[in-house]
Amino acid sequence: MLMFAHERHQAIQQLLSRKRRLTVNALQRELKISSATLRRDLSELEEAHLVVRVHGGVVHPSALSRNYSKPHARS
């Protein structure tokens, strides 16, 4: 099934709103897309502050504490 980018973005957000965290492999299987397409989609969603990428997956922004999601300046 061919999906446009905005449809994939909506699907990723809907899945995250239910599960709060997902692995890259689970997203690829669910959406039936290539790893390159998924990386591009997750980058775009992260730039829009709609997801937070973590090693091997993605989490919903509300699943993280505010202190963790914003890097601290080092002195």
Secondary structure, 3 states (H helix, E strand, C coil): CCCCHHHHHHHHHHHHHHHCEEEHHHHHHHHCCCHHHHHHHHHHHHHCCCCEEECCEEECHHHCCHHHHCCCCCC
